[in-house]
Amino acid sequence: MQNTSTLVIGAGLTGLSCAYHLQRDYLLLEKENEPGGVVRTRNRHNGFLCDGTGHWLHLRTPVMQRLVQQLLAGQLVEYERKAVIHSHGVFTPYPFQANTYGLPAQVVYECLIGLLKARHPEDFGASHPATAPQNFREWIERYFGEGIAKHFMIPYNEKLLGVDLRELRPEYAERFIPRPSVDDVIKGAVGLSRESLGYNARFVYPREGGISTLPRTLAQALQEAPRFNTAVVQVELGRRVARLADGGQVQFQHLVNTMALPQFVQMISDAPAAVRAAAARLRATTVHYYDLGVRGPGAQASQHHWIYFPEPDFIFYRTGSYSAVHAGAAPDGCRSYYVEMSGGAREWLSEPEKLRARVLADLRKAQVLSERDEIIFMELCRIPHAYVVFDQHYEASRQLILDYLAEHQAQSCGRWGGWNYGGMEDALLEGRRAADQVLNPQ
Ligand SMILES: Cc1cc2nc3c(=O)[nH]c(=O)nc-3n(C[C@H](O)[C@H](O)[C@H](O)COP(=O)(O)OP(=O)(O)OC[C@H]3O[C@@H](n4cnc5c(N)ncnc54)[C@H](O)[C@@H]3O)c2cc1C
């Protein structure tokens, strides 16, 4: 039996950050043979660096800007986002609501009049709704208006999440989606583009080695190295003992988990039935994506960083290009892409050949690929809990589990450990917060 003050499960960015900020007296266990979790670069076909769909670093807090700059000094390149939406056969800059110029006049009109009706109903003989929006769909219609809702916000989010937006609570939209101002929407409709607005207008990315460079460097900066190829298979919170796949056991005082919350709860042998039931109510969307390498002349849309596809005629909801951001991500004369699919692709998954043909046909239709591009490889991958579904059970179920864990000096955090929505910076912040909680318990 090994003893540690704090057992950290998982060496993704959350677990690594937790260990980094704890500094000592921890044991960081990772079931894979390298750090990073979802943030991991695969070298495919000798020289195509693929990051498990686009992983671009948007750092908004000074504390994480400092940490990442310090870890990757001289190794970061800053990029200006080149992201567009494909709708009605044209490409408009992201975000949709602030850039409708160029879409068919009827669509622009519907977006503008819809926003004005939603914001100023009294000018159209209606009154402001008496109650707050009850679900995500109502929230969209209330703050974006019917046109933007119909042409982008509803179809895109339903395609991404694979659920009816009426099932989702409005508070989470409130938290994650900024509401557009009438001024921004009008400027965007007449061509005074506000493209550079928004939280992720610029991002940074490592010069070498893909996004894996960040977790690898963080792992190297730890005072006590993670132990790889070591999966935790059972936890007994009452006795504070974890059992490992290799037969070992660890006695801990504090526990910080970063593996997916429902799977973690299943692993707790003494979890009460109510906690198990709460975990069973947590839902998430699975994303399938292709990593794709091509050689050839390309087409009109080959060089965008990423493209959103709200319309059902395209099986994917988003495509992106690793090599359009960072030329070193593909060998000379080649390009590389990720193609993300969710709800709309479900029924195609049982027929991989058909799915592949459909994806290639849609990429050519969207002018991401040209007919003359040669496909070098195409690899289908899966992210099991990519997007948490914020339904009516979410808040109470998650809180019940976290409260139970807190009673046992245990925390569960990170995008999937905390069963939330967040980027790499949030993962780093959550790991730091978890370490703080261990060192300075309230
Ligand atoms: C499609 C998609 C695109 C994204 N794009 C971006 C982006 O552009 N920019 C951005 O900032 N963020 C992006 N993110 C978010 C980013 O991936 C996450 O915020 C981050 O990976 C969360 O890290 P984590 O450490 O919390 O979780 P994970 O990376 O899942 O880490 C958990 C770790 O626990 C390990 N583990 C699991 N079970 C066990 C066990 N039993 N024993 C030991 N170890 C175990 C796993 O192997 C893993 O290493 C994206 C996410 C998705 C799904």
PDBQT file of the ligand as one rigid body, heavy atoms in Angstrom, charges set to zero:
ROOT
HETATM    1  C1  LIG A 501     -14.328  18.674 -29.938  1.00  0.00    +0.000 C 
HETATM    2  C2  LIG A 501     -13.564  19.482 -28.937  1.00  0.00    +0.000 A 
HETATM    3  C3  LIG A 501     -12.809  20.580 -29.346  1.00  0.00    +0.000 A 
HETATM    4  C4  LIG A 501     -12.115  21.361 -28.400  1.00  0.00    +0.000 A 
HETATM    5  N1  LIG A 501     -11.415  22.435 -28.833  1.00  0.00    +0.000 NA
HETATM    6  C5  LIG A 501     -10.788  23.242 -27.932  1.00  0.00    +0.000 A 
HETATM    7  C6  LIG A 501     -10.073  24.404 -28.364  1.00  0.00    +0.000 A 
HETATM    8  O1  LIG A 501      -9.956  24.714 -29.545  1.00  0.00    +0.000 OA
HETATM    9  N2  LIG A 501      -9.503  25.187 -27.400  1.00  0.00    +0.000 N 
HETATM   10  C7  LIG A 501      -9.593  24.883 -26.064  1.00  0.00    +0.000 A 
HETATM   11  O2  LIG A 501      -9.054  25.628 -25.232  1.00  0.00    +0.000 OA
HETATM   12  N3  LIG A 501     -10.243  23.772 -25.637  1.00  0.00    +0.000 NA
HETATM   13  C8  LIG A 501     -10.844  22.945 -26.530  1.00  0.00    +0.000 A 
HETATM   14  N4  LIG A 501     -11.503  21.811 -26.101  1.00  0.00    +0.000 N 
HETATM   15  C9  LIG A 501     -11.587  21.547 -24.648  1.00  0.00    +0.000 C 
HETATM   16  C10 LIG A 501     -10.404  20.744 -24.099  1.00  0.00    +0.000 C 
HETATM   17  O3  LIG A 501     -10.257  19.534 -24.810  1.00  0.00    +0.000 OA
HETATM   18  C11 LIG A 501     -10.674  20.430 -22.621  1.00  0.00    +0.000 C 
HETATM   19  O4  LIG A 501     -10.944  21.615 -21.908  1.00  0.00    +0.000 OA
HETATM   20  C12 LIG A 501      -9.512  19.731 -21.899  1.00  0.00    +0.000 C 
HETATM   21  O5  LIG A 501      -9.056  18.662 -22.668  1.00  0.00    +0.000 OA
HETATM   22  C13 LIG A 501      -9.970  19.203 -20.542  1.00  0.00    +0.000 C 
HETATM   23  O6  LIG A 501      -8.913  18.519 -19.930  1.00  0.00    +0.000 OA
HETATM   24  P1  LIG A 501      -9.147  17.583 -18.678  1.00  0.00    +0.000 P 
HETATM   25  O7  LIG A 501      -7.820  17.359 -18.077  1.00  0.00    +0.000 OA
HETATM   26  O8  LIG A 501     -10.210  18.180 -17.809  1.00  0.00    +0.000 OA
HETATM   27  O9  LIG A 501      -9.769  16.225 -19.234  1.00  0.00    +0.000 OA
HETATM   28  P2  LIG A 501      -9.064  15.021 -20.031  1.00  0.00    +0.000 P 
HETATM   29  O10 LIG A 501      -8.223  15.549 -21.108  1.00  0.00    +0.000 OA
HETATM   30  O11 LIG A 501     -10.146  14.074 -20.402  1.00  0.00    +0.000 OA
HETATM   31  O12 LIG A 501      -8.118  14.352 -18.929  1.00  0.00    +0.000 OA
HETATM   32  C14 LIG A 501      -8.518  13.302 -18.088  1.00  0.00    +0.000 C 
HETATM   33  C15 LIG A 501      -7.382  12.316 -17.976  1.00  0.00    +0.000 C 
HETATM   34  O13 LIG A 501      -7.773  11.253 -17.086  1.00  0.00    +0.000 OA
HETATM   35  C16 LIG A 501      -7.252  10.038 -17.580  1.00  0.00    +0.000 C 
HETATM   36  N5  LIG A 501      -8.011   8.933 -16.994  1.00  0.00    +0.000 N 
HETATM   37  C17 LIG A 501      -9.289   8.563 -17.275  1.00  0.00    +0.000 A 
HETATM   38  N6  LIG A 501      -9.654   7.515 -16.522  1.00  0.00    +0.000 NA
HETATM   39  C18 LIG A 501      -8.602   7.213 -15.739  1.00  0.00    +0.000 A 
HETATM   40  C19 LIG A 501      -8.361   6.201 -14.742  1.00  0.00    +0.000 A 
HETATM   41  N7  LIG A 501      -9.317   5.330 -14.400  1.00  0.00    +0.000 N 
HETATM   42  N8  LIG A 501      -7.160   6.174 -14.138  1.00  0.00    +0.000 NA
HETATM   43  C20 LIG A 501      -6.168   7.064 -14.457  1.00  0.00    +0.000 A 
HETATM   44  N9  LIG A 501      -6.348   8.017 -15.408  1.00  0.00    +0.000 NA
HETATM   45  C21 LIG A 501      -7.545   8.098 -16.034  1.00  0.00    +0.000 A 
HETATM   46  C22 LIG A 501      -7.413  10.185 -19.083  1.00  0.00    +0.000 C 
HETATM   47  O14 LIG A 501      -6.616   9.269 -19.805  1.00  0.00    +0.000 OA
HETATM   48  C23 LIG A 501      -7.018  11.643 -19.289  1.00  0.00    +0.000 C 
HETATM   49  O15 LIG A 501      -5.639  11.765 -19.528  1.00  0.00    +0.000 OA
HETATM   50  C24 LIG A 501     -12.185  21.025 -27.023  1.00  0.00    +0.000 A 
HETATM   51  C25 LIG A 501     -12.907  19.893 -26.626  1.00  0.00    +0.000 A 
HETATM   52  C26 LIG A 501     -13.594  19.142 -27.550  1.00  0.00    +0.000 A 
HETATM   53  C27 LIG A 501     -14.381  17.952 -27.094  1.00  0.00    +0.000 C 
ENDROOT
TORSDOF 0
